[in-house]
Amino acid sequence: MMIEKGKGASTAIDCQVLVSGSVRSWDIDPRVCSLDEQLKIFVSRHSATFSSIVKGQRSLHHRGDTLETLVLLNPSDKSLCDELRNLLLDPAPHKLLVLAGPCLEETGELLLQTGGFSPHHFLQVLGDKEIHDTLASSPPPADLPTLTITCPTFGDWARLAPDVPNLQGPLRLQLRLNPPVRLPAAEGLREFLEYVAESLELPSPFELLEPPSSGGFLRLPRPCCYIFPGGLGDAAFFAVNGFTMLVNGGSNPKSSFWKLVRHLDRVDAVLVTHAGADSLPGLNSLLRRKLAERHEVATAGGGSWDDRLRRLISPNLGVVFLNAREAVSRLMRGEDEAELALSLLTQLGITPLPLSRGPLPAKPTVLLEKMGVGRLDMYVLHPPSSGSDRTLASVCALLVWHPAGPADKVVRVLFPGCTPPAPVGPGPPGACQPGPSDCPGDGEHPQSVGADLLHSQSLEVSRVQRDHAVSLRLDRDEGK
């Protein structure tokens, strides 16, 4: 994210690829500020700092006589919103906000380090009552400041235009949305773009997923489930009696689950409920690291033996359950995460296994069975085995732990993925009529399949889905 203030000018850019036309759309009077010269000064004189709060967030800043520039690289959603508030409250008469970077093709939602930034979030900041009250309490300017906004022009952003004029009065601003290019291409802008592009180079797999600081492996005997917020999508981790399962990877390439998983000697199963930009980037980072470890061993890379050995500490991977052959959601101009995952798995020698619901009565896949300890079953509730969209449909899976001890309680965890509610649980009679793809020849509506199976289990089901919980421990003895 870059913020420039020149005689009151401000630019916010959160991006990996900065489109020069966005900066050139700023209708700034060259007699007030020579943007080309100021960008040259920024490249040569700015200061760079790393955030002590948001790891991986880097800021580049320079304040001149006519222009102040701040660039936030890899920001969190909170950092972006805070800087946007500062921009709105700044008394500068000329401001520019450029929102560009990795975003979802369908909605245009920008992908940040700790979440997404959509038009809904943008309007929330612009409609913040505290900002309006602060502006109302200050003397009105003689001339209304101008805020030029450039952002994606597709998806949900395309419907932003009708809401912007209504905010001009409370914000005491003239708002200009996605104006045409006005300034010519110039040397200073080229140097600035090249420098920002160099600053956005991706870290190595070992920098992205750092090795553990201490040796030893975790053992998780009791049933437990952890939820890791991962940006636009979360990851989950389930373990019982030494068996471990990772569910999805989250949208953050800096895998949110890594700090726990790196202390394991093995991840026995990986379940990808749906393939997309919200579930695969975190997992793909882990797969990239596994390939980098192989390269490290084969080439005897630099550094001391202890450092190399420490980098190679990571869990082995067992079976991977993955249906899709292409991503159901992807980043604009980005690589297909599903294709990338399949390629990485092939290079690692892992063949992903598809999941589907077979004929009734439902039969589980036994993931773990130990005599005198217990059995872990996985029921697939969705998708149906013969549906036309089976390879793209979200997986809904129910894990059931049957302990051997008669005094121990059965544990059930439901991972619904992105499955619509009807195929999972009960609903009002007649609320959903089965279609051809919903009834794969087994004579049962998917709604009743999920409901009958859950009802037959007769005990509570813990539904794990995207929310704000950081961790959840399932302890049946305490009734959780």
C-alpha positions as CSV (number, residue, x, y, z in Angstrom):
1,M,0.0,0.0,0.0
2,M,1.4,3.3,-1.0
3,I,0.4,6.7,0.3
4,E,1.5,9.9,-1.3
5,K,0.8,13.4,0.1
6,G,2.0,16.2,-2.0
7,K,0.7,19.6,-1.0
8,G,-2.0,17.4,0.3
9,A,-1.8,14.5,-2.1
10,S,-2.3,10.9,-1.0
11,T,-2.1,7.6,-2.8
12,A,-2.9,4.2,-1.4
13,I,-1.7,1.2,-3.3
14,D,-2.0,-2.3,-2.0
15,C,-0.7,-4.4,-4.8
16,Q,1.7,-6.9,-6.3
17,V,1.3,-5.5,-9.8
18,L,0.9,-1.7,-9.9
19,V,-0.9,-0.5,-13.0
20,S,0.7,2.7,-14.1
21,G,-2.6,4.0,-15.6
22,S,-3.9,4.3,-12.0
23,V,-1.3,6.8,-11.0
24,R,-1.5,8.6,-14.3
25,S,-5.3,9.1,-13.8
26,W,-4.5,11.6,-10.9
27,D,-5.4,15.0,-12.2
28,I,-2.8,16.9,-10.2
29,D,-1.7,20.3,-11.3
30,P,2.0,20.1,-12.3
31,R,2.4,23.6,-11.0
32,V,1.5,22.3,-7.5
33,C,3.4,19.0,-7.6
34,S,5.7,17.5,-10.2
35,L,4.7,13.9,-9.7
36,D,7.4,12.6,-12.0
37,E,10.2,14.3,-10.0
38,Q,8.7,13.4,-6.6
39,L,8.5,9.7,-7.6
40,K,12.2,9.8,-8.5
41,I,12.9,11.4,-5.1
42,F,10.9,8.7,-3.4
43,V,12.9,5.9,-5.0
44,S,16.3,7.4,-3.9
45,R,15.4,8.8,-0.5
46,H,12.6,6.7,1.1
47,S,13.0,4.7,4.4
48,A,12.0,1.1,4.7
49,T,10.7,-0.5,7.9
50,F,9.1,-3.9,8.8
51,S,6.0,-4.1,11.0
52,S,6.6,-5.4,14.5
53,I,2.9,-6.4,14.7
54,V,2.1,-7.8,11.2
55,K,4.9,-10.1,10.2
56,G,5.8,-9.8,6.6
57,Q,4.3,-6.3,6.2
58,R,6.8,-3.8,5.0
59,S,6.4,0.0,4.6
60,L,8.3,2.4,2.4
61,H,7.9,6.0,3.3
62,H,9.2,9.4,2.2
63,R,7.9,12.9,3.1
64,G,8.9,15.8,0.8
65,D,8.0,19.4,0.5
66,T,5.2,18.7,-1.9
67,L,4.6,15.0,-1.7
68,E,4.4,12.4,1.0
69,T,4.6,8.8,0.0
70,L,3.9,5.6,2.0
71,V,3.9,2.1,0.5
72,L,2.6,-0.8,2.5
73,L,3.6,-4.2,1.0
74,N,1.7,-7.3,2.0
75,P,-0.6,-5.4,4.5
76,S,-3.2,-6.8,6.8
77,D,-6.8,-5.7,6.4
78,K,-6.5,-3.7,9.6
79,S,-3.5,-1.8,8.3
80,L,-5.2,-1.0,5.1
81,C,-8.3,0.3,6.8
82,D,-6.3,2.4,9.3
83,E,-4.3,4.0,6.4
84,L,-7.6,4.6,4.5
85,R,-9.0,6.4,7.6
86,N,-5.8,8.5,7.9
87,L,-6.2,9.4,4.2
88,L,-9.8,10.5,4.7
89,L,-8.9,12.7,7.7
90,D,-5.9,14.3,6.1
91,P,-6.6,17.9,5.2
92,A,-4.7,17.7,1.8
93,P,-6.7,19.2,-1.0
94,H,-5.6,16.6,-3.6
95,K,-5.7,12.8,-2.8
96,L,-5.4,9.7,-4.8
97,L,-6.4,6.2,-3.7
98,V,-5.3,3.3,-5.9
99,L,-6.5,-0.2,-5.0
100,A,-4.7,-2.8,-7.1
101,G,-3.3,-6.3,-6.5
102,P,-4.3,-9.9,-6.4
103,C,-8.1,-10.2,-6.4
104,L,-10.7,-12.9,-7.0
105,E,-11.9,-13.1,-10.6
106,E,-15.6,-13.4,-9.7
107,T,-16.0,-10.7,-7.1
108,G,-12.8,-8.6,-7.4
109,E,-12.2,-8.9,-3.7
110,L,-8.6,-8.0,-2.9
111,L,-6.6,-10.6,-1.2
112,L,-4.6,-9.3,1.8
113,Q,-2.4,-11.0,4.3
114,T,-5.0,-11.5,6.9
115,G,-8.3,-11.3,4.9
116,G,-10.0,-9.7,2.0
117,F,-10.9,-6.2,1.1
118,S,-14.1,-5.8,-0.8
119,P,-16.4,-2.8,-1.7
120,H,-18.4,-3.6,1.4
121,H,-15.3,-3.1,3.6
122,F,-14.4,0.0,1.6
123,L,-17.9,1.6,2.1
124,Q,-17.8,0.6,5.8
125,V,-14.6,2.8,6.2
126,L,-16.1,5.6,4.1
127,G,-19.3,5.5,6.2
128,D,-17.5,5.4,9.6
129,K,-19.5,7.6,12.0
130,E,-16.3,8.5,13.9
131,I,-14.7,9.9,10.7
132,H,-17.8,11.8,9.8
133,D,-18.0,13.3,13.4
134,T,-14.3,14.3,13.3
135,L,-14.7,16.0,10.0
136,A,-17.9,17.7,11.1
137,S,-16.2,19.1,14.2
138,S,-13.4,20.8,12.1
139,P,-13.8,24.1,10.2
140,P,-15.1,23.5,6.7
141,P,-12.4,24.1,4.0
142,A,-12.8,26.9,1.5
143,D,-12.6,24.4,-1.4
144,L,-13.6,20.8,-1.0
145,P,-10.6,18.4,-1.2
146,T,-10.6,15.9,-4.2
147,L,-10.2,12.2,-3.6
148,T,-9.5,10.2,-6.8
149,I,-10.2,6.5,-6.4
150,T,-9.0,3.8,-8.8
151,C,-10.0,0.2,-8.1
152,P,-11.1,-2.9,-9.9
153,T,-13.8,-2.3,-12.5
154,F,-15.4,-5.7,-12.4
155,G,-17.2,-7.9,-9.9
156,D,-18.7,-6.2,-6.9
157,W,-16.6,-3.1,-7.5
158,A,-18.6,-2.4,-10.7
159,R,-21.6,-1.7,-8.5
160,L,-19.8,0.8,-6.3
161,A,-20.5,3.9,-8.4
162,P,-24.1,4.6,-7.2
163,D,-22.9,4.6,-3.5
164,V,-20.0,7.0,-3.8
165,P,-21.9,10.3,-4.5
166,N,-23.9,9.8,-1.3
167,L,-20.7,10.0,0.8
168,Q,-19.4,13.2,-0.6
169,G,-21.3,15.4,1.9
170,P,-20.4,13.6,5.1
171,L,-16.8,13.2,4.0
172,R,-16.5,16.8,2.8
173,L,-14.8,15.5,-0.4
174,Q,-15.2,15.5,-4.1
175,L,-15.0,11.8,-5.0
176,R,-13.8,10.7,-8.5
177,L,-14.1,7.0,-9.3
178,N,-11.9,5.4,-11.9
179,P,-11.2,8.5,-14.0
180,P,-9.5,8.1,-17.4
181,V,-5.7,8.4,-17.8
182,R,-4.6,12.0,-17.9
183,L,-0.8,12.1,-17.3
184,P,1.7,10.9,-19.8
185,A,4.1,8.0,-19.1
186,A,7.3,9.4,-17.5
187,E,10.7,8.2,-16.3
188,G,9.9,8.8,-12.6
189,L,6.8,6.6,-12.7
190,R,8.8,3.9,-14.5
191,E,11.5,3.9,-11.9
192,F,8.9,3.8,-9.1
193,L,7.0,0.9,-10.7
194,E,10.3,-1.1,-11.2
195,Y,11.3,-0.5,-7.6
196,V,7.9,-1.6,-6.2
197,A,8.0,-4.7,-8.4
198,E,11.4,-5.6,-7.0
199,S,10.2,-5.1,-3.5
200,L,7.3,-7.6,-4.1
201,E,9.5,-10.6,-4.9
202,L,8.2,-13.7,-3.2
203,P,10.2,-15.2,-0.4
204,S,11.7,-18.6,-0.7
205,P,9.7,-21.6,0.7
206,F,12.0,-21.7,3.7
207,E,11.5,-18.0,4.4
208,L,7.7,-18.3,3.9
209,L,7.4,-21.3,6.2
210,E,10.2,-21.0,8.7
211,P,11.6,-24.2,10.4
212,P,10.8,-24.8,14.1
213,S,13.1,-23.2,16.6
214,S,13.3,-26.4,18.7
215,G,13.4,-30.1,18.1
216,G,10.9,-32.8,19.0
217,F,7.5,-33.7,17.8
218,L,4.0,-33.2,19.2
219,R,1.8,-36.1,20.2
220,L,-2.0,-35.4,20.4
221,P,-3.7,-38.4,22.0
222,R,-7.0,-36.8,22.8
223,P,-9.5,-35.7,20.1
224,C,-8.8,-32.0,19.3
225,C,-9.6,-29.7,16.5
226,Y,-8.0,-26.3,15.8
227,I,-9.3,-23.6,13.4
228,F,-6.7,-21.3,11.8
229,P,-8.0,-18.1,10.2
230,G,-6.3,-18.0,6.8
231,G,-7.5,-14.8,5.0
232,L,-10.5,-15.4,2.7
233,G,-10.6,-19.0,3.8
234,D,-9.6,-20.8,6.9
235,A,-7.8,-24.1,7.6
236,A,-8.6,-26.7,10.2
237,F,-6.6,-29.4,11.9
238,F,-8.0,-32.5,13.5
239,A,-6.1,-35.1,15.6
240,V,-6.8,-38.1,17.7
241,N,-4.5,-40.7,19.1
242,G,-1.6,-39.8,16.9
243,F,-3.6,-39.6,13.7
244,T,-3.6,-36.1,12.1
245,M,-5.7,-34.5,9.4
246,L,-5.3,-31.1,7.8
247,V,-8.5,-29.6,6.2
248,N,-7.9,-27.0,3.6
249,G,-5.0,-24.6,3.6
250,G,-6.5,-21.1,3.7
251,S,-5.9,-18.3,1.2
252,N,-2.7,-16.9,2.8
253,P,0.4,-18.3,1.2
254,K,2.1,-17.9,4.6
255,S,0.2,-21.0,5.8
256,S,-1.7,-20.2,9.0
257,F,-1.5,-23.8,10.2
258,W,2.3,-24.0,9.8
259,K,3.3,-23.1,13.3
260,L,1.5,-26.2,14.6
261,V,2.0,-28.6,11.7
262,R,5.8,-28.0,11.6
263,H,6.1,-29.7,15.1
264,L,4.6,-32.9,13.7
265,D,6.5,-35.8,12.2
266,R,3.6,-36.6,9.8
267,V,0.3,-35.3,8.5
268,D,-1.6,-38.6,7.8
269,A,-4.4,-37.1,5.7
270,V,-5.1,-33.8,3.9
271,L,-8.7,-33.0,3.0
272,V,-9.4,-30.3,0.5
273,T,-13.2,-29.7,0.7
274,H,-13.1,-27.4,-2.4
275,A,-10.4,-26.2,-4.7
276,G,-10.0,-22.5,-5.0
277,A,-8.1,-19.3,-4.1
278,D,-9.6,-19.5,-0.6
279,S,-8.5,-23.0,0.3
280,L,-5.4,-24.0,-1.7
281,P,-2.7,-21.3,-1.4
282,G,-1.7,-22.2,2.1
283,L,-1.5,-25.9,1.2
284,N,0.4,-25.2,-2.0
285,S,3.1,-23.3,0.1
286,L,3.5,-26.5,2.1
287,L,3.9,-28.6,-1.1
288,R,6.4,-26.1,-2.5
289,R,8.4,-26.4,0.7
290,K,8.4,-30.2,0.5
291,L,9.9,-29.9,-3.1
292,A,12.4,-27.4,-1.9
293,E,13.5,-29.8,0.8
294,R,14.2,-32.4,-1.8
295,H,16.2,-30.0,-3.9
296,E,18.2,-29.0,-0.7
297,V,19.1,-32.6,-0.1
298,A,20.0,-33.3,-3.8
299,T,22.2,-30.2,-4.3
300,A,23.7,-29.9,-0.8
301,G,22.8,-26.2,-0.6
302,G,24.9,-23.6,1.3
303,G,25.0,-22.9,5.0
304,S,26.1,-25.0,7.9
305,W,24.9,-28.6,8.3
306,D,22.9,-27.7,11.4
307,D,21.1,-25.0,9.5
308,R,20.4,-27.2,6.5
309,L,19.2,-30.0,8.8
310,R,16.9,-27.6,10.6
311,R,15.3,-26.4,7.3
312,L,14.6,-30.0,6.4
313,I,12.4,-30.6,9.5
314,S,8.8,-30.8,8.3
315,P,6.0,-33.4,8.5
316,N,5.7,-36.2,5.9
317,L,2.5,-36.2,4.0
318,G,0.1,-39.1,3.8
319,V,-3.1,-39.4,1.6
320,V,-4.5,-36.3,0.0
321,F,-8.3,-36.1,-0.8
322,L,-8.9,-33.7,-3.6
323,N,-11.7,-33.7,-6.2
324,A,-11.4,-30.7,-8.5
325,R,-9.3,-30.6,-11.7
326,E,-9.7,-26.8,-11.8
327,A,-10.2,-24.2,-9.3
328,V,-13.8,-23.0,-8.6
329,S,-12.4,-19.6,-7.6
330,R,-9.1,-18.1,-8.7
331,L,-7.1,-14.9,-8.6
332,M,-7.3,-12.4,-11.5
333,R,-4.3,-13.0,-13.8
334,G,-3.1,-15.6,-11.2
335,E,-2.2,-19.2,-11.7
336,D,-4.9,-21.8,-11.2
337,E,-4.4,-23.1,-7.7
338,A,-6.0,-26.5,-8.4
339,E,-3.7,-27.0,-11.4
340,L,-0.7,-25.9,-9.3
341,A,-1.7,-28.3,-6.5
342,L,-2.0,-31.2,-8.9
343,S,1.4,-30.4,-10.4
344,L,3.1,-30.2,-7.1
345,L,1.5,-33.4,-5.9
346,T,2.7,-35.2,-9.0
347,Q,6.2,-34.0,-8.5
348,L,6.1,-35.3,-4.9
349,G,4.7,-38.6,-6.1
350,I,1.4,-38.2,-4.3
351,T,-1.8,-39.2,-6.2
352,P,-4.8,-37.3,-4.9
353,L,-7.9,-39.4,-4.2
354,P,-11.4,-38.2,-5.1
355,L,-14.3,-38.3,-2.7
356,S,-17.9,-38.8,-3.4
357,R,-21.0,-40.2,-1.6
358,G,-21.7,-43.8,-2.6
359,P,-25.0,-45.7,-2.6
360,L,-27.0,-45.9,0.5
361,P,-26.7,-47.1,3.2
362,A,-23.6,-44.9,3.6
363,K,-20.4,-46.7,4.3
364,P,-17.5,-44.9,5.9
365,T,-13.8,-44.8,5.0
366,V,-11.8,-46.1,7.9
367,L,-9.0,-43.6,8.5
368,L,-7.6,-45.2,11.7
369,E,-8.2,-48.4,13.6
370,K,-6.3,-49.6,16.6
371,M,-7.3,-52.5,18.7
372,G,-8.0,-51.4,22.2
373,V,-7.8,-47.8,21.2
374,G,-10.6,-46.9,18.7
375,R,-11.6,-46.3,15.1
376,L,-11.9,-43.1,13.1
377,D,-14.4,-43.1,10.3
378,M,-15.0,-40.6,7.6
379,Y,-18.5,-40.3,6.0
380,V,-18.8,-38.4,2.7
381,L,-22.2,-36.7,2.6
382,H,-21.5,-34.7,-0.6
383,P,-21.1,-34.7,-3.6
384,P,-23.1,-37.6,-5.0
385,S,-21.0,-40.2,-6.9
386,S,-22.6,-39.7,-10.3
387,G,-23.3,-35.9,-10.4
388,S,-22.2,-34.1,-13.5
389,D,-20.4,-31.5,-11.3
390,R,-18.8,-34.0,-8.9
391,T,-15.2,-32.9,-9.7
392,L,-16.1,-29.3,-8.9
393,A,-18.6,-29.7,-6.1
394,S,-17.6,-29.1,-2.5
395,V,-17.0,-32.1,-0.3
396,C,-19.0,-32.4,3.0
397,A,-17.4,-34.9,5.3
398,L,-18.3,-36.2,8.7
399,L,-15.5,-37.6,11.0
400,V,-16.6,-40.0,13.7
401,W,-14.2,-41.2,16.4
402,H,-15.3,-44.4,18.1
403,P,-13.1,-45.0,21.2
404,A,-12.6,-48.5,22.4
405,G,-13.3,-47.7,26.1
406,P,-16.9,-48.0,27.0
407,A,-16.7,-45.0,29.3
408,D,-15.3,-42.7,26.6
409,K,-17.7,-40.7,24.4
410,V,-18.0,-40.8,20.6
411,V,-16.7,-37.6,18.9
412,R,-18.1,-36.3,15.7
413,V,-16.9,-33.3,13.6
414,L,-18.6,-32.1,10.4
415,F,-16.6,-30.3,7.8
416,P,-19.2,-28.9,5.4
417,G,-16.9,-27.0,3.1
418,C,-18.9,-24.9,0.7
419,T,-21.7,-27.4,0.4
420,P,-25.2,-25.8,0.3
421,P,-27.2,-26.4,3.5
422,A,-29.8,-28.6,1.8
423,P,-27.5,-31.6,1.0
424,V,-26.2,-31.6,4.6
425,G,-29.0,-31.2,7.1
426,P,-32.8,-31.3,7.5
427,G,-35.0,-28.6,6.2
428,P,-38.7,-27.9,5.9
429,P,-40.7,-30.4,3.8
430,G,-41.0,-29.4,0.2
431,A,-38.4,-26.6,0.6
432,C,-36.0,-28.2,-1.9
433,Q,-37.1,-30.4,-4.8
434,P,-34.5,-32.8,-6.1
435,G,-33.1,-32.2,-9.5
436,P,-31.5,-34.7,-11.9
437,S,-28.0,-34.0,-10.6
438,D,-29.1,-34.2,-7.0
439,C,-30.5,-37.8,-7.3
440,P,-27.7,-39.9,-8.6
441,G,-29.8,-43.0,-9.2
442,D,-30.0,-44.0,-5.5
443,G,-33.5,-42.8,-5.0
444,E,-32.6,-40.5,-2.2
445,H,-32.6,-36.7,-2.0
446,P,-29.2,-35.4,-0.7
447,Q,-31.1,-33.5,2.0
448,S,-32.4,-36.7,3.5
449,V,-29.1,-38.5,3.0
450,G,-27.3,-36.0,5.3
451,A,-30.2,-35.8,7.7
452,D,-30.7,-39.5,8.0
453,L,-27.0,-40.1,8.6
454,L,-26.7,-37.4,11.2
455,H,-29.8,-38.6,12.9
456,S,-28.6,-42.2,12.9
457,Q,-25.5,-41.1,14.8
458,S,-27.9,-39.9,17.6
459,L,-25.3,-37.6,19.3
460,E,-24.2,-34.0,18.9
461,V,-22.4,-33.0,15.7
462,S,-19.8,-30.2,15.9
463,R,-20.0,-28.3,12.7
464,V,-16.6,-26.7,11.9
465,Q,-16.9,-23.8,9.4
466,R,-15.5,-20.4,8.8
467,D,-15.9,-18.1,11.8
468,H,-13.7,-16.1,14.1
469,A,-12.8,-18.9,16.4
470,V,-9.0,-19.4,16.6
471,S,-9.1,-22.8,18.2
472,L,-11.7,-25.4,19.3
473,R,-10.9,-28.4,21.5
474,L,-13.4,-31.2,21.4
475,D,-13.6,-32.7,24.8
476,R,-16.6,-35.0,25.2
477,D,-15.9,-35.6,28.9
478,E,-16.7,-31.9,29.4
479,G,-19.7,-32.0,27.2
480,K,-18.1,-29.7,24.5
